[in-house]
Each structure stands twice: as C-alpha cells, then as structure tokens.
C-alpha cells in the first residue's frame, strides 16, 4: 500500500526526520510520499530541510504558494477556498496526495513527533482492515483522552460540553461480518489535544496510552482532529478542512471537518479506530487567552450543530462523494447562517474536485 503524509508549517518541520527514520527502519520509506504545504511565513530553511530529506531517500515535496494555487486551479477550484496564512491550506496537500494514487492519507501537525519502537505506517494502514469487536458508550459519546493516563479528567478538543461529566456505561458489541475501519486517530504523549479553556484552567500531560486501541461503534461519536489522523483515500472526499472566520473565531476547522467526515462514514458503514500510533506532541507556543477567544464561538456552534448532526441528519448516497454532497445539502437546509451556507458551497466544490481526481466515486469497500 501507498500513503500520503500531509502537513503544513510556518516553521522548519524538524519532525519529518523522525518519520523518515521510522519509515526506513520498518521498510516503508518508498511507500510514503510527503507533502509539506508551505505558507507565507514558512522560512527558507524548510526547503533546505526537505532537500536534505530527499537526499536521504524520503519522497518529500515542500510545495510553494504559486505551485499550490496553480494546482487547485487545474482542478477547477477557487484558491479562496484555501486562505493564505491559515492551516486550511493542508487541504491542498490532501488533494495532491490523492492525485498520486495513494491508498490512505495521514494528516499530522508539525509538532507531532514520531516515536521509536512502533511501525507508524502499519498502525495507520489499519484504515483498510476489519475488526470484529467495537465499543459502544450509552451516552453516545466517547472521549479519546480517556485512553490516556493524565492527572485530571480532560476532554479532547471538540468534545461537546453538553456530553461532559456524564456517567456512562460501555459495552462491546461483536459482529461476525466485522466492523470496517475507515479512519484512525492516533493519540499523543506529552501535551494532549485539549481546547484553550482547558489549558487555562486544568492543564495536563499525558504519560502513556492505556490499553489497546478501540474501534468505535456506530451509535457512539467522538471528535476527530487532523493531528496524527489517517483515513482511506476514498474518505478524503468527506474530509475538507473547514475554513473558519479569523480573527472572530478559529482553530476548530479540523473539528468541524472530523464531525462531517464521521456522519458520512457512519452512513456508509465505516468506523473510527482510536489509539495507536502514539506521537509525542511538543506543542508550539500559544497564547491561551487569545486561543480561547477564537475557540469559544466554535464551541458554542458545536453545542447547537452536534445534536442535529448526530441524531437528525439523514443522508443519501452510496459513496463518499455523493454522501458528502448530500450532507452539504442537508446543512444548507438546516441552517439560515451564511457561515454554514458558504461551507456547504465549498463542500460541493470539494466533491467536484474529488470526482475529477476519481476518488470517492465508487462503491465503498469493506
């Protein structure tokens, strides 16, 4: 199998050296193509690093702004869908990976550091496998941070506040036909993915992963981010990183992206796996008060969106492109907000591009 590893950075992406070593050690260096999507603040040393990595055998592209925008225009997309000076430009990397015929895409942040002792490629390649047991939470919500050893009870960024602090029971349904895995969210040592409000009042560290990875049942939901997350190539047709509205609100584009992907995936019979591979999250410097101001409107929007999305939204379509287009239509019907209307329009454009590439248009495989 072949994978596309996608990240964006306004720094020198030193993390890539660890991935190169891991892929080399486990025999996957030729199986991975890396797309480092630059932005206006990306320093020249990022290109120097990528040149050194290519000399060491890693198939890595440090993609400049002009090349990015020519690429999306060839797909019939407006460059305004991928604003400069935002992490939404990683969308371009997803599309570039798809044009290379990869079997799955891995999305990382530039502060996610690969760990020794585990085959990173193989752990994410599980998105093309099936398991026979899943985990169901009677509240309907699984907190991935529960799979980490932390000092406090903390919730992954994007976990709804209405579902917090609830007592819950867990069951493990089995299936002789199996649960097809379409998406895999790897977790993080060091600094888990928490929202800014938590970083302000209850900062924490994760020291180890607790137990085995789990597959999430159809009746249970969890936030999915873009840090150390992999998905089948066909599922990228429902994985558009949603533009926000900085400086009014920001930093939750991947959370909306993950929930939209999840409702489509569940409609098509796919499942989320949570756990390995684990990366070390060496979090870049942040102003948590500034982050909180940007995140709070997104948190409030999710409190309204998620009950509808998880309980009432019904889709049509038998493949990822058709089902994601159906979601865009449902979203437009449900909301009277220009924000959601604009998102729905961009989602439809994203589907057109995926159809042009030829991804997400066929019957979903088990």
C-alpha positions as CSV (number, residue, x, y, z in Angstrom):
1,X,0.0,0.0,0.0
2,X,1.0,3.6,-0.5
3,X,0.4,6.6,1.9
4,X,0.4,10.3,1.5
5,X,1.7,12.2,4.6
6,X,0.4,15.8,4.7
7,X,1.3,18.7,7.0
8,X,1.6,22.5,6.8
9,X,4.0,24.6,8.7
10,X,5.2,28.2,9.2
11,X,8.3,26.8,10.9
12,X,11.1,24.3,9.9
13,X,9.3,20.9,10.1
14,X,12.0,19.2,12.1
15,X,9.5,16.4,13.0
16,X,9.9,14.9,9.5
17,X,13.3,13.4,10.3
18,X,11.7,11.1,12.9
19,X,9.2,9.9,10.3
20,X,12.0,9.3,7.8
21,X,13.9,7.2,10.3
22,X,10.7,5.2,11.2
23,X,9.7,4.5,7.6
24,X,13.3,3.5,6.9
25,X,13.5,1.2,9.9
26,X,10.3,-0.6,9.1
27,X,10.8,-0.8,5.3
28,X,8.2,1.8,4.3
29,X,10.3,4.7,3.0
30,X,9.3,4.0,-0.6
31,X,5.7,3.6,0.4
32,X,5.2,7.2,1.6
33,X,5.0,10.5,-0.3
34,X,5.2,13.6,1.9
35,X,3.5,16.9,1.1
36,X,4.8,19.8,3.2
37,X,2.4,22.6,2.4
38,X,4.1,26.0,2.9
39,X,2.5,29.3,3.7
40,X,3.5,33.0,3.6
41,X,5.6,32.7,6.8
42,X,7.3,29.4,6.1
43,X,11.1,30.0,6.3
44,X,13.5,29.2,3.5
45,X,15.2,26.6,5.9
46,X,12.1,24.5,5.5
47,X,13.0,23.9,1.8
48,X,16.6,23.2,2.9
49,X,15.4,20.5,5.3
50,X,13.2,18.9,2.6
51,X,16.1,18.9,0.2
52,X,18.2,17.1,2.8
53,X,15.4,14.6,3.5
54,X,15.2,13.9,-0.3
55,X,18.9,13.2,-0.4
56,X,18.3,10.7,2.4
57,X,15.7,8.9,0.4
58,X,12.4,10.5,1.6
59,X,10.0,11.4,-1.2
60,X,9.1,14.8,0.2
61,X,7.7,17.9,-1.6
62,X,7.9,21.3,0.0
63,X,5.1,23.0,-2.0
64,X,5.3,26.7,-2.6
65,X,2.3,29.0,-2.8
66,X,2.3,29.6,-6.5
67,X,2.5,25.8,-7.2
68,X,-0.3,25.2,-4.7
69,X,-2.6,27.7,-6.4
70,X,-1.9,26.5,-9.9
71,X,-2.7,23.0,-8.8
72,X,-6.1,23.9,-7.3
73,X,-7.0,26.0,-10.3
74,X,-6.3,23.0,-12.6
75,X,-8.9,21.1,-10.5
76,X,-11.4,23.9,-11.1
77,X,-11.3,25.2,-7.6
78,X,-11.1,28.8,-6.4
79,X,-7.9,29.5,-4.3
80,X,-10.1,31.4,-1.9
81,X,-11.3,28.1,-0.5
82,X,-7.8,27.7,1.0
83,X,-6.9,31.1,2.6
84,X,-3.3,32.1,3.0
85,X,-1.9,32.3,6.5
86,X,-4.2,29.5,7.7
87,X,-3.8,25.8,8.3
88,X,-6.7,25.2,5.9
89,X,-4.0,25.0,3.1
90,X,-3.3,21.4,4.2
91,X,-6.4,20.7,2.1
92,X,-4.2,21.2,-1.0
93,X,-1.9,18.5,0.3
94,X,-4.7,16.1,0.7
95,X,-5.7,16.6,-2.9
96,X,-2.1,16.4,-4.1
97,X,-1.8,13.0,-2.3
98,X,-4.9,11.7,-4.0
99,X,-3.6,12.6,-7.5
100,X,-0.6,10.3,-6.7
101,X,-2.9,7.3,-6.2
102,X,-2.3,6.7,-2.5
103,X,-4.3,4.2,-0.6
104,X,-4.6,6.3,2.5
105,X,-3.7,9.8,3.7
106,X,-2.1,10.7,7.1
107,X,-2.6,14.2,8.4
108,X,-0.1,15.5,11.0
109,X,0.8,18.8,12.7
110,X,4.4,20.0,12.6
111,X,4.6,19.5,16.3
112,X,3.7,15.8,16.2
113,X,6.9,13.7,16.6
114,X,7.0,10.1,15.6
115,X,8.0,7.6,18.3
116,X,10.5,4.8,18.0
117,X,9.5,1.2,18.6
118,X,6.3,1.1,16.6
119,X,5.6,0.8,12.8
120,X,3.9,4.1,12.2
121,X,2.9,3.3,8.7
122,X,1.4,-0.1,9.6
123,X,-0.6,1.3,12.5
124,X,-2.3,3.8,10.3
125,X,-2.7,1.4,7.4
126,X,-5.3,-0.3,9.6
127,X,-7.8,2.0,7.9
128,X,-8.0,-0.7,5.2
129,X,-8.8,-3.5,7.6
130,X,-11.8,-5.0,9.5
131,X,-12.2,-5.9,13.2
132,X,-14.9,-8.0,14.9
133,X,-15.4,-6.0,18.1
134,X,-16.3,-2.4,18.7
135,X,-17.0,-0.2,21.7
136,X,-20.4,1.4,22.4
137,X,-21.0,4.2,25.1
138,X,-24.5,4.5,26.3
139,X,-24.2,8.3,26.5
140,X,-23.4,8.3,22.7
141,X,-20.0,10.0,23.3
142,X,-16.5,8.6,23.6
143,X,-13.7,10.9,24.9
144,X,-10.4,9.8,23.3
145,X,-8.5,11.3,26.2
146,X,-9.9,8.6,28.4
147,X,-7.4,6.3,26.6
148,X,-4.5,8.3,28.0
149,X,-3.0,8.4,31.5
150,X,-3.5,12.0,32.7
151,X,-3.6,13.7,36.1
152,X,-7.1,15.1,35.6
153,X,-10.2,14.2,33.7
154,X,-9.7,16.1,30.5
155,X,-11.6,16.0,27.2
156,X,-10.3,16.1,23.7
157,X,-10.7,19.4,21.9
158,X,-14.1,19.4,20.2
159,X,-15.8,17.1,22.6
160,X,-19.2,18.7,23.3
161,X,-19.7,20.4,26.6
162,X,-23.3,19.0,26.8
163,X,-21.8,15.5,27.0
164,X,-19.2,16.1,29.7
165,X,-19.3,14.9,33.3
166,X,-22.0,12.3,32.5
167,X,-21.9,8.9,34.0
168,X,-21.8,6.2,31.3
169,X,-21.7,2.5,30.6
170,X,-19.6,0.8,28.0
171,X,-20.5,-2.3,26.1
172,X,-18.6,-4.2,23.4
173,X,-20.8,-5.4,20.6
174,X,-19.4,-8.1,18.3
175,X,-20.1,-8.8,14.7
176,X,-19.5,-11.9,12.6
177,X,-19.4,-9.7,9.5
178,X,-16.9,-7.3,11.1
179,X,-16.5,-3.6,11.5
180,X,-14.8,-1.9,8.6
181,X,-12.2,0.7,9.7
182,X,-12.1,3.8,7.6
183,X,-10.5,6.3,9.9
184,X,-7.8,6.0,12.5
185,X,-7.0,8.7,15.1
186,X,-3.7,8.2,16.8
187,X,-3.2,9.8,20.2
188,X,-0.5,11.9,21.8
189,X,2.1,11.8,24.6
190,X,3.2,15.0,26.3
191,X,0.5,17.5,25.6
192,X,-2.9,16.1,24.6
193,X,-5.2,17.9,22.2
194,X,-7.2,20.0,24.6
195,X,-9.2,23.2,24.0
196,X,-7.8,26.5,25.2
197,X,-10.3,26.8,28.1
198,X,-8.8,23.6,29.5
199,X,-5.3,24.7,29.0
200,X,-6.1,27.8,31.0
201,X,-7.9,26.2,34.0
202,X,-6.8,22.5,34.0
203,X,-3.6,22.0,32.0
204,X,-2.4,18.4,31.9
205,X,0.1,16.0,30.5
206,X,-0.3,12.5,29.1
207,X,2.3,10.0,30.0
208,X,1.2,6.8,28.3
209,X,-1.6,5.1,26.3
210,X,-3.9,3.0,28.4
211,X,-4.6,-0.4,27.0
212,X,-5.4,-1.4,23.4
213,X,-6.8,0.7,20.6
214,X,-10.5,0.6,20.2
215,X,-13.0,0.7,17.3
216,X,-16.0,3.0,17.9
217,X,-19.5,1.5,17.3
218,X,-22.0,3.2,15.0
219,X,-24.1,4.5,17.9
220,X,-21.1,6.3,19.5
221,X,-19.4,9.6,18.5
222,X,-16.0,11.2,19.2
223,X,-14.1,14.2,18.0
224,X,-11.7,13.6,15.1
225,X,-8.9,16.1,14.6
226,X,-6.1,16.5,11.9
227,X,-3.2,15.6,14.2
228,X,-1.9,12.1,13.7
229,X,-5.1,11.0,11.9
230,X,-5.3,8.7,8.9
231,X,-8.2,7.8,6.5
232,X,-8.8,5.8,3.4
233,X,-8.2,7.7,0.2
234,X,-11.9,7.5,-0.7
235,X,-12.9,9.1,2.6
236,X,-10.9,12.2,1.8
237,X,-13.9,13.2,-0.3
238,X,-15.6,13.9,3.0
239,X,-12.5,15.4,4.8
240,X,-12.5,19.1,3.7
241,X,-10.7,21.1,6.4
242,X,-13.4,23.8,7.1
243,X,-12.3,27.5,6.8
244,X,-13.1,29.5,9.9
245,X,-13.6,33.2,10.2
246,X,-10.4,34.6,11.9
247,X,-9.9,36.7,13.9
248,X,-13.6,36.4,15.1
249,X,-13.3,32.6,15.5
250,X,-10.8,30.0,14.5
251,X,-8.9,26.8,15.5
252,X,-11.7,24.4,15.1
253,X,-11.7,23.8,11.3
254,X,-10.4,20.3,11.7
255,X,-13.1,19.6,14.4
256,X,-15.9,20.5,12.1
257,X,-14.1,18.6,9.4
258,X,-13.9,15.5,11.6
259,X,-17.6,15.5,12.5
260,X,-18.7,16.0,8.9
261,X,-16.5,13.1,7.9
262,X,-17.9,11.0,10.7
263,X,-21.5,11.4,9.8
264,X,-20.7,10.4,6.2
265,X,-18.6,7.5,7.3
266,X,-21.3,6.1,9.6
267,X,-23.9,6.5,6.8
268,X,-21.6,4.3,4.6
269,X,-20.9,1.7,7.2
270,X,-17.4,2.7,8.2
271,X,-15.9,3.0,11.7
272,X,-13.4,5.1,13.6
273,X,-10.4,3.5,15.5
274,X,-8.8,5.4,18.3
275,X,-5.4,4.8,19.9
276,X,-2.2,3.9,18.2
277,X,0.2,5.0,16.8
278,X,1.1,7.4,19.5
279,X,3.1,10.6,18.7
280,X,4.8,13.0,21.1
281,X,3.0,16.3,20.9
282,X,5.6,19.1,21.5
283,X,3.1,21.9,21.4
284,X,4.2,25.0,19.6
285,X,4.0,28.2,21.7
286,X,0.4,29.5,22.3
287,X,-1.4,32.4,23.9
288,X,-4.2,30.5,25.6
289,X,-6.3,33.6,26.2
290,X,-6.1,34.5,22.5
291,X,-6.9,30.9,21.6
292,X,-9.9,30.8,23.9
293,X,-11.4,33.9,22.4
294,X,-11.2,32.3,18.9
295,X,-12.4,28.9,20.1
296,X,-15.4,29.9,22.2
297,X,-17.7,30.8,19.3
298,X,-16.8,27.5,17.7
299,X,-17.6,25.6,20.9
300,X,-21.0,27.4,21.1
301,X,-21.8,26.5,17.5
302,X,-21.0,22.8,18.1
303,X,-23.4,22.8,21.0
304,X,-26.2,23.5,18.5
305,X,-24.8,21.7,15.5
306,X,-23.9,18.3,17.0
307,X,-27.4,17.3,18.4
308,X,-28.8,17.8,14.9
309,X,-25.8,16.2,13.1
310,X,-25.7,13.1,15.2
311,X,-29.4,12.5,15.8
312,X,-31.4,14.0,13.0
313,X,-29.3,14.5,9.9
314,X,-30.1,11.8,7.3
315,X,-28.0,11.4,4.2
316,X,-28.4,9.7,0.8
317,X,-25.7,8.4,-1.4
318,X,-23.7,5.1,-1.6
319,X,-20.2,6.6,-2.0
320,X,-18.2,9.3,-0.2
321,X,-18.7,11.9,-2.9
322,X,-22.5,11.5,-3.1
323,X,-23.0,11.3,0.6
324,X,-20.8,14.3,1.3
325,X,-22.7,16.3,-1.3
326,X,-25.9,15.1,0.4
327,X,-24.5,16.4,3.8
328,X,-23.8,19.8,2.2
329,X,-27.4,20.0,1.0
330,X,-28.8,19.0,4.4
331,X,-26.6,21.6,6.1
332,X,-27.8,24.3,3.8
333,X,-31.5,23.3,4.5
334,X,-30.9,23.1,8.3
335,X,-29.2,26.5,8.8
336,X,-30.0,30.1,8.0
337,X,-26.5,31.2,8.6
338,X,-24.2,32.5,5.8
339,X,-21.3,30.7,7.6
340,X,-22.9,27.3,7.0
341,X,-24.2,28.2,3.6
342,X,-20.7,29.1,2.5
343,X,-19.3,25.9,4.0
344,X,-21.9,23.9,2.1
345,X,-21.0,25.6,-1.1
346,X,-17.3,24.9,-0.6
347,X,-18.1,21.2,0.3
348,X,-19.8,20.8,-3.0
349,X,-16.7,22.3,-4.8
350,X,-14.5,19.9,-2.9
351,X,-16.6,17.0,-4.1
352,X,-16.3,18.1,-7.7
353,X,-12.5,18.1,-7.3
354,X,-12.5,14.6,-5.8
355,X,-14.7,13.4,-8.7
356,X,-12.2,15.0,-11.1
357,X,-9.4,13.1,-9.5
358,X,-11.6,9.9,-9.4
359,X,-11.7,9.4,-5.7
360,X,-14.7,8.6,-3.5
361,X,-16.9,7.8,-6.5
362,X,-17.1,4.0,-6.3
363,X,-18.8,1.6,-4.1
364,X,-17.4,1.6,-0.6
365,X,-15.4,-1.5,0.1
366,X,-15.5,-3.4,3.4
